[in-house]
């Protein structure tokens, strides 16, 4: 079974690509009957790219995380023709629906996205366009064979629609190999249940002066971004879908201190609007300090965390690691982060307070699988030498 795309608007919801899955096998996991699974693809902001293109040929799901490619029980949908998508267009309210279909009811724990191969034709099936540069191939060897493997937890109930969104973080998923000039796809993907179109969203405005592709607005828990986006040119932003809970809203913009709003609630029944355009957020200026370093092996990841007085801890940047050399670089402001608690229907505007006690203080964190190495830094007095992380 195949589907052709049908453009659909979802109001102000975050952009998504809806994928219907065609059942062609699989057990019922102890649950009888048939339900409907529907999946959406969305994206977080990208670092230094004007386009990140992928071409999806097939989507597969299975009820076992250990299932191999040639085992029975897979449920597939083949996209005819294959769908080429610029991930960076999937933000702030665009949806492209492919369809939906019945699946055996039960829990699905493995998903694979199979991408098309890059051939001699143009445009390339999978590619990136670096900001200010020309289109370059995006190398996706594993995706062209068995598919990008995702461990998921998706429940399909009999006679019900199960909606899930695949959050494909282009910024963290594209890795440059400096010496070779290659761009590699190492997917950072999460799957979020979509329970309501009315809720699960946080919206607001940043000042148009920082409404740039390099600005990131995110909701975080425990220092981990759950959803992120770049603002639209007028400053409006919307984060959707976000699981119900309480979050920190974090704004990171070049040449500005980090702004943090604590205790932002997300519900399934209603949207959360943090401010109006007339009271757009504009964090104070602060010239950035560049931090350089390297990590070995180069498959590790590096990010910067900042802990506010009394908490919370927030992620302030993710440093791309060169796949060949392990080198990384990031810029962080030495100025004090600005913070304020969320207040429903705040009038006329929020007052952000400078957290002077933690000005310029960050923790660099390198991670490799379950292992983590950290280094405290002060961007007011940056280290004279590059920071080096070496995993045993």
C-alpha positions in Angstrom: 0.0 0.0 0.0 1.3 3.5 -0.8 0.2 7.0 -0.1 0.6 10.4 -1.8 1.1 13.5 0.2 -1.9 15.8 0.9 -1.0 19.2 2.4 -2.9 19.8 5.5 -2.9 22.8 7.9 -3.0 22.2 11.7 -3.7 25.8 12.8 -0.6 27.0 14.7 0.8 23.6 15.5 4.4 22.8 14.9 5.2 21.4 11.5 4.9 17.7 11.0 5.0 15.0 8.3 2.2 12.5 8.9 3.1 8.9 8.0 0.5 6.1 7.8 1.7 2.6 8.3 0.5 -0.4 6.3 0.0 -3.5 8.3 1.5 -6.6 6.7 2.3 -8.8 9.6 3.1 -8.9 13.3 1.4 -10.4 16.4 -1.1 -8.7 18.6 1.1 -8.6 21.8 -1.7 -10.2 23.8 -4.3 -7.6 22.6 -6.8 -8.6 20.0 -8.4 -6.4 17.5 -7.2 -3.7 15.2 -6.3 0.0 15.9 -4.9 2.8 13.8 -1.3 4.1 14.3 -0.5 7.6 12.9 3.0 9.1 12.9 4.3 12.6 12.4 7.8 13.9 11.6 8.9 17.3 13.1 12.2 19.0 13.6 14.2 21.2 16.0 16.4 24.1 14.8 19.6 23.3 12.8 23.1 24.6 13.4 24.6 26.4 10.5 22.5 24.9 7.7 20.0 26.4 5.3 18.6 23.0 4.3 18.7 19.4 5.7 17.1 17.1 3.2 16.2 13.5 3.6 14.2 11.2 1.3 12.0 8.5 3.0 11.3 5.4 1.1 9.8 3.2 3.7 8.7 3.1 7.4 8.8 -0.1 9.4 7.5 -1.0 12.8 7.8 -4.1 14.9 6.6 -5.3 18.3 10.1 -6.5 19.3 13.2 -4.3 19.9 15.4 -7.3 19.0 13.8 -8.1 15.6 16.2 -8.4 12.7 15.6 -7.1 9.2 14.6 -10.5 7.8 12.3 -11.7 10.6 8.6 -11.9 10.3 6.2 -9.6 12.1 7.2 -6.3 10.4 4.5 -3.8 9.4 5.7 -1.6 6.5 4.6 1.3 4.4 6.3 2.0 1.1 6.1 5.7 0.0 5.5 5.9 -3.7 7.1 8.0 -4.9 9.7 8.4 -2.1 9.1 11.6 -0.1 11.9 14.2 0.0 11.6 16.6 2.9 13.7 19.6 4.1 13.6 19.0 7.8 14.1 22.7 8.4 10.7 23.5 7.0 9.0 21.3 9.6 8.5 24.0 12.3 5.8 26.3 13.6 2.7 24.8 11.9 3.2 22.9 8.6 1.8 19.4 8.2 2.1 17.1 5.2 -0.2 14.1 5.6 0.5 10.8 3.9 -2.3 8.7 5.3 -3.2 6.2 8.0 -4.0 2.6 8.2 -5.0 -0.2 10.5 -2.4 -2.2 12.5 -2.8 -5.2 14.8 -3.4 -3.8 18.3 -0.5 -4.0 20.7 2.7 -2.3 21.7 5.3 -1.5 19.1 8.9 -1.0 20.3 11.0 -0.7 17.2 10.7 1.6 14.2 13.0 2.0 11.2 13.1 4.8 8.6 14.5 3.6 5.4 16.0 6.4 3.3 16.7 6.5 -0.5 20.2 6.3 -1.9 22.0 9.3 -3.2 22.6 8.8 -7.0 23.7 10.9 -9.9 20.4 12.7 -10.1 19.7 16.1 -8.7 18.4 17.2 -6.3 20.2 14.7 -4.1 18.0 12.4 -2.1 19.8 13.3 1.2 21.8 16.5 1.4 22.7 19.5 3.4 23.1 23.2 2.4 25.6 24.8 4.8 24.7 28.5 5.5 26.4 30.5 2.8 27.5 27.3 0.9 26.3 24.9 -1.8 24.4 21.6 -1.5 26.5 18.7 -0.2 25.6 15.0 0.0 24.5 13.7 3.4 26.0 10.3 4.0 23.4 7.8 5.5 24.9 4.3 5.0 22.8 2.5 7.6 19.6 4.2 6.6 19.9 3.0 3.0 20.0 -0.7 4.0 18.2 -1.6 7.3 16.9 1.8 8.1 17.4 4.3 10.9 16.6 2.2 14.0 14.5 3.9 16.7 13.5 2.3 20.0 10.0 3.4 20.7 7.1 2.6 23.0 3.9 3.0 21.0 0.6 1.5 22.0 -2.1 0.8 19.5 -5.5 0.1 21.2 -8.4 -1.7 19.4 -10.7 0.6 17.5 -8.6 3.7 18.5 -6.3 6.1 16.8 -2.7 6.2 18.2 -0.9 9.5 17.2 2.8 9.9 17.6 5.3 12.5 16.5 8.9 11.7 15.5 11.1 14.6 16.6 14.1 14.6 14.3 16.7 17.0 15.6 18.6 18.1 12.5 21.0 20.2 14.5 22.3 17.3 16.6 21.9 14.7 13.8 24.2 16.2 11.2 28.0 15.7 11.9 30.7 17.2 9.8 33.9 15.2 9.1 36.3 18.1 8.6 39.3 16.3 6.9 37.1 14.4 4.4 34.6 17.2 3.8 31.8 14.7 4.4 28.5 15.3 6.2 27.2 12.3 8.1 23.7 11.6 9.4 23.8 10.3 13.0 20.2 10.6 14.0 19.1 12.1 17.3 15.4 11.2 17.4 12.6 11.0 20.0 9.0 9.9 19.6 6.3 11.9 21.4 2.7 10.8 21.9 0.2 13.3 20.4 -2.8 13.3 22.7 -4.6 16.6 21.7 -4.4 19.3 19.1 -5.9 21.7 21.6 -3.1 21.4 24.1 0.5 20.1 24.3 1.8 23.4 23.1 3.7 26.4 24.3 3.6 29.7 22.3 4.9 33.2 22.7 7.1 35.9 21.1 10.8 36.9 21.1 11.7 40.4 19.9 12.1 40.5 16.1 15.7 41.7 16.7 16.6 38.1 17.7 14.1 36.3 15.5 17.0 34.6 13.6 17.7 31.0 12.6 20.5 30.9 15.2 18.1 31.7 18.1 16.8 28.7 19.9 13.6 28.5 22.1 13.2 25.2 24.0 11.3 23.6 26.8 13.5 21.5 29.1 13.3 19.2 32.0 16.3 18.3 34.1 18.7 20.0 31.7 17.4 18.0 28.7 15.5 19.8 25.9 12.2 18.1 25.1 11.2 20.4 22.2 13.0 23.2 20.5 12.4 25.6 17.6 13.7 28.7 16.0 11.3 31.7 16.0 9.5 32.9 12.9 10.7 36.2 11.4 8.1 38.2 13.4 9.3 36.6 16.6 6.5 34.2 17.2 7.4 30.7 18.3 5.4 27.6 19.1 6.6 24.3 20.6 4.3 21.4 19.8 3.8 18.7 20.7 5.1 18.7 24.3 4.1 16.0 26.8 2.1 17.3 29.7 4.2 18.5 32.7 6.1 21.5 34.0 9.1 22.9 32.1 11.8 25.5 31.9 11.5 27.7 28.8 15.0 28.6 27.7 15.9 31.3 25.1 19.4 31.2 23.6 20.5 33.9 21.1 23.8 35.1 19.8 25.2 38.0 21.7 22.6 37.7 24.5 22.5 36.2 27.9 20.4 33.0 28.4 16.8 33.8 29.5 15.0 31.2 31.6 11.4 31.0 32.6 10.7 28.4 35.2 7.5 26.5 36.0 5.9 26.6 32.5 2.9 24.3 32.6 1.8 22.1 29.6 -1.6 20.5 29.5 -3.3 18.2 27.1 -6.6 20.2 27.1 -5.3 23.8 26.5 -2.4 25.7 25.0 0.0 27.7 27.2 0.8 31.2 25.9 3.7 32.8 27.8 3.5 36.3 26.4 2.1 38.5 23.6 3.9 40.3 20.8 3.7 43.6 22.6 5.8 42.2 25.4 8.2 40.1 23.4 11.3 38.6 25.2 14.6 40.4 24.6 17.4 39.1 26.8 20.2 41.6 27.7 23.3 41.8 25.5 26.5 40.0 26.4 29.4 39.4 24.1 30.1 35.7 23.8 33.3 33.9 24.8 34.5 31.1 22.5 35.4 27.7 24.1 37.5 25.3 22.1 38.3 21.6 22.8 38.4 18.1 21.5 36.9 14.8 22.5 38.1 11.2 21.9 36.6 9.2 20.5 34.9 11.6 18.0 31.6 9.7 18.3 31.0 11.4 21.7 28.7 14.4 22.1 29.4 17.7 23.9 27.0 20.3 25.4 27.1 23.1 27.9 25.0 23.3 31.1 24.3 26.1 33.4 22.9 25.8 36.9 20.9 28.8 38.2 21.0 29.7 41.9 18.8 27.2 43.7 18.2 25.4 40.4 17.2 24.5 37.7 20.0 23.3 35.4 19.5 24.1 31.7 21.3 23.2 28.5 22.6 26.3 26.9 24.2 24.9 23.8 25.1 21.7 22.0 28.6 21.7 20.4 28.9 19.9 17.1 31.9 17.4 17.2 34.0 17.0 14.1 33.7 13.3 13.1 37.3 13.1 12.0 39.2 15.2 14.5 36.9 15.2 17.5 37.3 19.0 17.7 34.4 21.1 19.0 33.7 24.8 19.5 31.0 26.8 21.3 30.3 30.3 22.4 28.8 31.2 25.7 28.0 34.7 27.2 29.9 35.6 30.4 26.9 37.8 31.5 24.5 36.6 34.1 21.5 34.5 32.9 18.1 36.2 33.3 15.3 34.3 35.0 11.6 34.7 35.9 8.9 32.4 37.1 5.9 31.7 34.8 2.7 33.6 35.8 -0.5 32.8 34.0 -1.8 35.9 32.1 1.0 38.1 33.4 0.3 41.8 32.8 1.8 43.9 31.4 5.1 42.0 31.2 7.5 39.7 32.9 10.4 41.1 34.9 13.6 39.0 34.4 16.1 39.1 37.2 19.9 38.7 36.6 21.3 35.7 38.4 24.7 37.4 39.1 26.0 34.5 41.3 26.3 32.2 38.3 27.5 34.7 35.7 29.8 33.0 33.2 29.8 29.6 35.1 29.1 26.6 32.9 29.7 22.8 32.9 30.9 21.3 29.7 29.6 17.7 29.5 30.9 15.1 27.1 28.8 11.9 26.7 29.6 8.5 25.1 26.8 6.0 25.6 26.2 5.9 29.3 29.6 7.4 30.3 29.8 11.1 31.1 32.9 13.4 31.6 32.5 17.0 32.8 34.6 20.2 33.0 33.7 23.4 34.9 34.5 26.6 33.0 34.2 30.3 33.7 33.7 32.3 30.4 34.8 35.5 32.3 38.3 33.9 32.6 38.3 31.2 29.9 41.0 28.5 30.0 44.2 29.3 28.1 44.4 25.8 26.6 41.8 23.8 24.7 39.6 21.5 26.8 40.3 17.9 26.2 37.9 15.0 27.0 39.3 11.4 26.6 37.1 8.4 27.3 38.9 5.2 28.4 
